[in-house]
Amino acid sequence: MKKYFITSLFFFVSALSIRACDSCGCEFCEPGSALFTSIFGSEVSPPEAYFFVRMAEQYTDFSTFQVDGKKTADPFNQYEYSSITQVMIGYQFSSNFDVTISLPFIFRSYQIPDITSTSTVHGHVNGLGDMTVVANYVLLRKEQPDWGFSWRVSAGVKLPTGDPNLLDQEDPAAAPSELNNPASAVGGHDLALGSGSYDGIVGTGLNVHWGRGFVTADVDYAIRGTGHDGYRYANEFSWSGGPGYRVWESADYTASLQLLASGEYKTADTIQNTVTDDTSMTSLMLGPKVVLASSKGVTANLGVDLPIIQHSTGAQMVPTYRIKAGLTYRF
């Protein structure tokens, strides 16, 4: 049934949703299309080729101040509020293969100490981020009357379309400023709209379903290049997965609920081959995701991520919570 395919499409999309991409203004982990017949109904026939579009919003509240991984009182009440709105356009060439182009628009506001460290300054940045192009292919799919699974692989590239000029603030030779200030936990690498580098993207995912239940598991790896002013974001390993259940269905609509755990691991960035001291991160987040799907080809989702483990180096603002939402239409 078409409704099962639409619901599975969105879970495949949302299972790979944002992890650590705030640093570079990209959400490379979003393929945007299901690459398997269905994780909810084995009676579904492989879909015909089609276009799809998606709008996705990611809002992250960076208002928890950590020093070397420990939550610490912050006399300046620093924060960074990050909103990334993505427009994704893709084409499903067959039931096993699709390509997605994603372009983000970024808005970030922040509060940090001024250069004298006696008061605070407020600011914001906005503009286009780095575009990604990702191809997905299903290597293996098995469907039985009451169960099934799918295994896919992904590969792609991130293109330097976003403005990376705030990375100048990371240069050791840069003049002192609010963003180049030892007292500030928000720096140019946090706010830059792009990295100025061409990056590689690889990933894989497994989806298993039985009756109304299902489990997804996804792993991705970003291979960073050296970008603007010799700044290089560290390679990043990220993952997500968890169980879900289709809680309601009718002839035209379905509603599903999934509990997703997600995590990331990245070492320190470098600037002109010098290792930075405030960019490493290891995290684990957990939260629910609700998906509503229509047999007409429209799917919507809403999810929340809450931190369970966050270990950072140096002084950093780390997520207090994260909200994700999206709307997908195929035609």
Residue pairs with C-beta under 8 A, 6 or more apart in sequence:
1 41
1 43
1 44
1 295
2 44
2 295
2 297
3 249
3 252
3 253
3 254
3 293
3 294
3 295
4 38
4 40
4 41
4 44
4 254
5 34
5 37
5 38
5 41
5 44
5 47
6 254
6 293
6 294
6 295
6 297
6 298
6 299
6 330
7 40
7 246
7 254
7 256
7 291
7 293
7 299
8 34
8 36
8 37
8 38
8 39
8 40
8 207
8 209
9 33
9 34
9 293
9 299
9 328
9 330
10 34
10 291
10 293
10 299
10 300
10 301
10 326
10 328
11 39
11 207
11 214
11 216
11 244
11 256
11 258
11 291
12 31
12 33
12 34
12 35
12 36
12 39
12 205
12 207
12 216
13 30
13 31
13 32
13 33
13 34
13 54
13 301
13 326
13 328
14 258
14 260
14 289
14 291
14 301
14 303
14 324
14 326
15 205
15 207
15 216
15 218
15 240
15 241
15 258
15 260
16 29
16 30
16 31
16 203
16 205
16 218
16 220
16 240
17 27
17 29
17 30
17 56
17 58
17 240
17 262
17 303
17 324
17 326
18 27
18 29
18 30
18 58
18 60
18 84
18 322
18 324
19 29
19 220
19 238
19 239
19 240
19 262
19 263
19 264
20 236
20 238
20 264
20 266
20 281
20 283
21 27
21 28
21 29
21 84
22 58
22 60
22 62
22 82
22 84
22 190
23 189
23 190
23 233
23 279
24 129
24 130
24 158
24 162
24 192
24 194
24 195
24 199
24 233
25 84
25 104
25 106
25 129
25 130
25 162
25 192
25 193
25 194
25 195
26 102
26 104
26 129
26 130
26 132
26 158
26 162
27 56
27 58
27 84
27 86
27 102
27 104
27 132
28 102
28 132
28 134
28 156
28 158
28 199
28 201
28 220
28 222
29 203
29 218
29 220
29 238
30 54
30 56
30 86
30 88
30 100
30 102
30 134
31 90
31 98
31 100
31 134
31 136
31 154
32 52
32 54
32 88
32 90
32 98
32 100
32 102
32 134
32 328
33 52
33 90
33 92
33 98
33 100
33 136
35 95
35 96
35 97
35 98
35 136
35 137
35 138
35 150
35 152
36 95
36 138
36 141
36 150
36 152
36 207
37 44
37 45
37 46
37 47
37 95
37 141
37 143
37 148
37 150
38 44
38 143
38 148
38 209
39 148
39 149
39 150
39 207
39 208
39 209
39 214
39 216
40 209
40 212
40 214
40 246
40 254
40 256
42 143
42 144
42 145
42 146
42 147
42 148
43 145
46 94
46 95
47 92
47 95
49 91
49 92
49 93
49 94
50 91
50 92
50 330
50 331
51 89
51 90
51 91
51 92
51 330
51 331
52 89
52 90
52 91
52 92
52 328
52 329
52 330
52 331
53 87
53 88
53 89
53 90
53 328
53 329
53 331
54 86
54 87
54 88
54 90
54 326
54 327
54 328
54 329
55 85
55 86
55 87
55 88
55 326
55 327
56 85
56 86
56 88
56 324
56 325
56 326
56 327
57 83
57 84
57 85
57 86
57 323
57 324
57 325
57 326
58 82
58 83
58 84
58 85
58 86
58 322
58 323
58 324
59 81
59 82
59 83
59 322
59 323
59 324
60 81
60 82
60 319
60 321
60 322
60 323
61 79
61 81
61 319
61 320
61 321
61 322
62 79
62 80
62 81
62 82
62 186
62 190
62 317
62 318
62 319
62 320
63 78
63 79
63 80
63 81
63 317
63 320
64 71
64 307
64 310
64 317
64 318
64 319
64 320
65 71
65 72
65 73
65 74
65 78
65 185
65 315
65 316
65 317
66 72
66 310
66 312
66 315
66 316
66 317
66 318
67 314
67 315
68 312
68 313
68 314
69 310
69 311
69 312
69 313
74 185
76 111
76 112
76 113
76 120
76 183
77 111
77 120
78 110
78 111
78 112
78 113
78 120
78 184
78 185
78 186
78 317
79 110
79 111
79 186
79 317
80 108
80 109
80 110
80 186
80 190
80 191
80 317
81 108
81 109
81 110
82 106
82 107
82 108
83 106
83 107
83 108
84 104
84 105
84 106
84 129
85 104
85 105
85 106
85 107
86 102
86 103
86 104
86 105
87 102
87 103
87 104
87 105
88 100
88 101
88 102
88 103
89 100
89 101
90 98
90 99
90 100
90 101
91 98
91 99
92 98
92 330
93 99
95 138
96 137
96 138
96 141
97 135
97 136
97 137
97 138
98 135
98 136
99 133
99 134
99 135
99 136
100 132
100 133
100 134
100 135
100 136
101 131
101 132
101 133
102 131
102 132
102 133
102 134
103 128
103 129
103 131
103 161
104 128
104 129
104 130
104 131
104 162
105 126
105 127
105 128
105 129
106 125
106 126
106 127
106 128
106 129
106 162
106 193
107 124
107 125
107 126
108 124
108 125
108 126
108 190
108 191
109 122
109 123
109 124
110 122
110 123
110 124
110 186
110 190
110 191
111 120
111 121
111 122
112 120
112 121
112 123
112 178
112 179
112 181
112 184
112 185
112 186
113 119
113 120
113 121
113 178
113 181
113 183
113 184
114 120
114 121
114 178
115 176
115 177
115 178
115 181
117 181
117 183
121 178
123 178
125 166
125 191
125 193
126 193
127 162
127 163
127 193
128 161
128 162
128 163
128 193
129 161
129 162
129 193
129 194
130 158
130 159
130 160
130 161
130 162
130 193
130 194
130 195
130 199
131 158
131 159
131 161
132 156
132 157
132 158
132 159
132 201
133 156
133 157
133 159
134 154
134 155
134 156
134 201
135 154
135 155
135 156
136 152
136 153
136 154
137 152
137 153
137 154
138 150
138 151
138 152
139 151
139 152
139 153
140 149
140 150
140 151
141 148
141 149
141 150
141 151
142 148
142 149
142 150
146 210
146 211
147 208
147 209
147 210
147 211
148 208
148 209
148 210
149 206
149 207
149 208
149 209
150 206
150 207
151 204
151 205
151 206
151 207
152 204
152 205
152 207
153 202
153 203
153 204
154 201
154 202
154 203
154 204
154 205
154 220
155 200
155 201
155 202
155 203
156 200
156 201
157 198
157 199
157 200
157 201
158 195
158 197
158 198
158 199
158 200
158 201
158 222
159 198
160 194
160 195
160 196
160 197
160 198
160 227
160 228
161 194
162 192
162 193
162 194
162 195
163 192
163 193
163 194
164 192
164 193
164 194
164 195
164 196
164 227
164 228
164 229
164 231
165 192
165 228
166 179
166 188
166 189
166 191
166 192
166 193
167 188
167 189
167 192
167 195
167 196
167 227
167 228
167 229
167 231
167 271
168 174
168 188
168 228
168 229
169 177
169 179
169 180
169 187
169 188
170 180
170 187
170 188
170 189
170 229
170 231
170 271
170 276
171 229
171 230
171 271
171 272
172 271
172 272
172 274
174 180
178 184
179 186
179 187
179 188
179 191
180 187
180 188
184 315
185 278
185 315
185 316
185 317
186 317
187 278
189 231
189 233
189 269
189 276
189 279
190 317
192 228
194 227
194 228
195 224
195 227
195 228
195 231
195 233
196 227
196 228
196 229
196 231
197 224
197 225
197 226
197 227
197 228
197 232
197 233
198 225
199 222
199 223
199 224
199 225
199 233
200 222
200 223
200 225
201 220
201 221
201 222
201 223
202 220
202 221
202 223
203 218
203 219
203 220
203 221
204 218
204 219
205 216
205 217
205 218
205 219
206 216
206 217
206 218
207 214
207 215
207 216
207 217
208 214
208 215
208 216
209 215
212 245
212 246
212 247
213 243
213 244
213 245
213 246
214 243
214 244
214 245
214 246
214 258
215 241
215 242
215 243
215 244
216 240
216 241
216 242
216 244
216 258
216 260
217 239
217 240
217 241
218 239
218 240
218 241
219 237
219 238
219 239
220 237
220 238
220 239
221 235
221 236
221 237
221 238
222 235
222 236
222 238
223 235
224 232
224 233
224 234
224 235
224 236
225 232
226 232
227 233
229 271
229 272
230 271
230 272
230 273
231 269
231 270
231 271
231 272
232 269
232 270
232 271
233 266
233 269
233 279
234 266
234 267
234 268
234 269
234 270
234 279
234 280
235 266
235 267
236 264
236 265
236 266
237 264
237 265
237 266
238 262
238 263
238 264
238 265
239 262
239 263
239 264
240 260
240 261
240 262
240 263
241 260
241 261
241 262
242 258
242 259
242 260
242 261
243 258
243 259
244 256
244 257
244 258
244 259
244 289
245 256
245 257
245 258
246 254
246 255
246 256
247 255
247 256
247 257
248 254
248 255
249 255
251 295
252 294
252 295
252 296
253 292
253 293
253 294
253 295
254 291
254 292
254 293
255 290
255 291
255 292
255 293
256 290
256 291
256 293
257 288
257 289
257 290
257 291
258 288
258 289
258 291
259 286
259 287
259 288
259 289
260 286
260 287
260 288
260 289
260 303
260 305
261 284
261 285
261 286
262 284
262 285
262 286
262 305
263 282
263 283
263 284
263 285
263 309
264 281
264 282
264 283
265 281
265 282
266 279
266 280
266 281
266 282
267 280
268 275
268 276
268 277
268 279
268 280
268 313
269 275
269 276
269 279
270 276
276 314
277 313
277 314
278 312
278 313
278 314
278 315
278 316
279 313
279 314
279 316
280 312
280 313
280 314
281 310
281 311
281 312
281 313
281 316
281 318
282 309
282 310
282 311
282 312
283 307
283 309
283 310
283 311
283 318
283 319
284 307
284 308
284 309
284 310
285 305
285 306
285 307
285 308
285 319
285 322
286 305
286 306
286 308
287 303
287 304
287 305
287 306
287 322
288 303
288 304
289 301
289 302
289 303
289 324
290 301
290 302
290 303
291 299
291 300
291 301
292 299
292 300
292 301
293 299
293 300
297 329
297 330
297 331
298 327
298 328
298 329
299 327
299 328
299 329
300 325
300 326
300 327
300 328
301 324
301 325
301 326
302 323
302 324
302 325
303 323
303 324
303 325
304 321
304 322
304 323
304 324
305 319
305 321
305 322
305 323
305 324
306 321
306 322
307 318
307 319
307 320
307 321
310 318
310 319
312 318
